[in-house]
């Protein structure tokens, strides 16, 4: 039995170039025409687009032309975290103490009333007359704020009064003065006792001040205060 096949029909149902069935959706791309320029392939973008540079937040900008540079802490002044001012140097602390002594001596012509009034006025701002002249201020270490009346009363009044207790026996023996014999031996012995206690206290305070990283005296430790130099600001 012989079967005849129409070869022309079979061959015309498929594309002679790509072999795909004629009329199907998946047709091959058309070949470029003769003498037609071919677009080069686009290379993939491997590098991501560069981001805009953002300077760090804590970068300190330089002053513009004609503006002064920020003032640096003086020699011996140390920065203290949490405060806008550095610690007052030991030299300025001694200078304020010397000024307080000078003002007190000058006020003796008015029985000390002028110095007392001045001191009470500046106490509310955490200062003494000497500290006010040299632009220093006492700050509390708990809230990092200027010292108030309570701090200054403990620091400058209460602690010296506690030391003065050692002189009570001296005042008691002074009452036993005899117009004929004068003062007895107890009077002079108790006066030395008060002087020794007072000297020991202030020497201890001086040693603590010289060996403290925050320049705190014994009074500062009790009152929880530090002295800052407000003539220099960060």
Phi, psi and omega in degrees: 000130185251133180246127180264137181239134179274094182295329181294325180291320183292316185288333182277352178277352182237152180287136181283351182261305183256347179084002180281149178299141178291139178086001179279160182287328183274069179272148181288152178296148183290139179287146179295146179287160181294137180065018177261128183295141180258127180290133179292151179293144180276125180287142179291150179277106181273322182271129177290157179297138182292136179275154180289136182289131178243119181293152179298153185291326184271013179286125182271117181287146178284145179294148179288170183298130179095348179264142181286153175289152178298140183290134181268153177301143180292165180299131181092345178275128183248140177291148179234119182301138178093356182238152180274353182232154177280169176294143175290135181291162180295325179298318179290327177295316177295324178296319178295322178295319179294321178294320177299318178295321179294315180296322178294320179296318180293330181282353178296338177291341175247026181061026177078004184292319182297316180293322180297316179295315179299318181295318180293329179290315185276347178300323183295342178257011179073034183227166166242169178305319179293319178294325179294320179295319183269009176060052174239157181212146177271132181240146173282142182275349182278310182253000180056041179236162177304142182297146180257191180300321181297314178299313184291326178294318178293317187287316189254349183235308187295315182295315174299328178291326176295320177295328181292346178300329180296343180269359181300314176301328179295317180290328179294315180292336178292336178287342181270030180290134179248131184293339181265310183270345182078207180279145177276181180292333179296329181298313182286327179294316180290331177294322177292326179298314179296320180294321181293316179296316180296317179296319179296321180295311184288331174292320176297318178296321179293317179296318178296322180295318182285338182252008181265136177288342179251012178056043179262135173272180177296324176295321178296322180295318180292317183274353182058059181226161170224158180250125182247154180263106183274001175281348179235130180235142180288000000 
